[in-house]
Amino acid sequence: GGSPTPSNPVAWWVAGLLIVIAISGVVYSLRGRDAAPAAAMANDGNANPLAGTPAPDISNMSPTERFMRLHNRILDASEKGDTNTVVNFWPMTVGAYQNLTEAERTVDIRYHMATLYLLMPLYPEVAALADTILKQSPNNLAGYYLQGIAAAGQGNSSAATAAQALFLKHYPTEITKDHQEYLDHRPVFDQYFRQAGGK
């Protein structure tokens, strides 16, 4: 008979999940500042860690809060290698993002969605979000960072190098701006700056 072939695309995504986690410390450093409290609230303080944690109650949250709670839920699960939770919550999380208005899809929110796509890994979706971020906020480091990671993931070294060059060029000016994505994810951008050859 041979080994079965997954018929669900999610199975293919999850197969590469733990490998992708290693890319640029995505899971550790791409969280918002409220990720730890959000995770604690999602656990409701009474979860048995051996039995898994209960699903967060998102019924009374704003659309943005709902997306971020689900986002953090997936990151927590991926850190623990809990692929079942990732698979189960993935459609709900994507749906929560798609339900956001354009105004609610800030650069920071788009960046968070891109990090989830990186976990799968769905590089074309990451690249598309990078382009959208750069249209929304020209020269934004999040856009160049995501472009570079997506290009590297797809084996396009020339595009990855080009994105790195633009990241390095705009880093000194951009990183000083009071953008939420810079405040929340500064370690990611600083690390990428060093990896790209910045001094």
JONOR-V841413 format. One record per residue. N is the residue number from 1. OMEGA is omega in degrees with one decimal (none if undefined). NEAR is the number of other ideal C-beta (glycine too) atoms within 10 Angstrom. Layout:
N:OMEGA:NEAR  N:OMEGA:NEAR
This chain:
1:-176.1:3  2:-177.4:4  3:-179.4:5  4:177.2:7  5:-179.2:7  6:178.3:12  7:179.7:7  8:179.9:9  9:-179.7:10  10:179.6:15  11:177.3:13  12:-179.3:12  13:-176.0:20  14:-179.7:19  15:-179.5:11  16:-171.1:12  17:-173.4:18  18:177.5:12  19:-175.6:9  20:-179.9:19  21:-176.9:18  22:-175.2:9  23:173.6:14  24:178.4:18  25:-172.4:12  26:-172.0:21  27:-175.5:19  28:-166.0:12  29:-176.8:16  30:179.5:23  31:170.1:22  32:-178.7:19  33:-176.9:11  34:-173.4:14  35:-176.9:17  36:176.2:12  37:-179.9:10  38:179.4:21  39:-179.9:18  40:179.2:11  41:178.8:14  42:179.5:19  43:178.8:17  44:173.7:12  45:-176.2:6  46:-177.7:7  47:171.5:13  48:-176.1:9  49:-179.6:8  50:-177.1:5  51:-176.2:7  52:-177.0:14  53:-179.5:19  54:178.2:12  55:179.6:15  56:176.0:20  57:-174.7:11  58:-171.8:18  59:-175.6:6  60:-178.0:7  61:171.6:15  62:178.9:11  63:180.0:15  64:177.9:18  65:179.6:15  66:179.3:21  67:-176.3:27  68:178.0:24  69:178.7:21  70:176.6:24  71:-178.5:24  72:177.8:23  73:179.9:24  74:179.3:22  75:177.4:24  76:-178.7:21  77:-178.3:22  78:176.6:22  79:-176.8:12  80:-177.8:13  81:-178.0:12  82:-175.7:17  83:178.7:17  84:179.0:11  85:179.0:18  86:-179.1:24  87:-176.5:17  88:-175.4:15  89:-176.9:19  90:-178.9:19  91:179.8:10  92:-178.3:16  93:176.9:22  94:178.2:16  95:178.9:12  96:177.7:22  97:-177.9:22  98:179.1:10  99:178.1:11  100:174.4:18  101:177.4:8  102:-179.9:7  103:-179.6:6  104:179.4:13  105:176.3:19  106:175.9:18  107:-178.4:21  108:179.4:19  109:177.5:20  110:178.3:23  111:178.1:25  112:178.2:27  113:179.0:21  114:179.1:26  115:176.4:23  116:175.9:24  117:178.1:21  118:-179.6:23  119:-169.5:24  120:-9.8:20  121:179.6:21  122:-172.4:18  123:177.4:20  124:178.2:12  125:176.8:17  126:-179.7:24  127:179.7:22  128:177.6:16  129:176.8:24  130:179.1:25  131:-179.9:14  132:178.5:16  133:-177.9:26  134:173.7:18  135:-179.1:10  136:-176.4:15  137:-175.5:18  138:178.5:10  139:179.4:15  140:-177.9:23  141:178.9:28  142:179.5:27  143:-179.5:28  144:177.6:27  145:-179.1:26  146:175.6:28  147:-178.2:24  148:-179.9:25  149:-179.5:24  150:-179.7:27  151:178.5:22  152:-179.9:18  153:178.9:18  154:177.6:15  155:-179.9:9  156:-173.1:16  157:-179.6:10  158:177.5:8  159:178.0:16  160:178.8:19  161:179.2:14  162:179.2:15  163:177.6:25  164:-179.2:22  165:178.6:14  166:176.8:18  167:-179.3:24  168:-178.2:16  169:-172.9:12  170:-177.1:16  171:-174.4:19  172:-179.5:10  173:-173.3:10  174:-170.6:19  175:179.7:14  176:-177.4:9  177:-175.6:13  178:178.6:6  179:-179.4:18  180:-177.9:14  181:177.6:26  182:179.3:19  183:-175.1:12  184:-169.8:19  185:-178.4:23  186:179.7:13  187:179.4:12  188:-175.9:23  189:176.5:21  190:178.8:14  191:-179.8:14  192:176.5:21  193:178.8:19  194:179.3:10  195:-178.8:12  196:177.6:19  197:179.7:9  198:-178.9:14  199:none:5
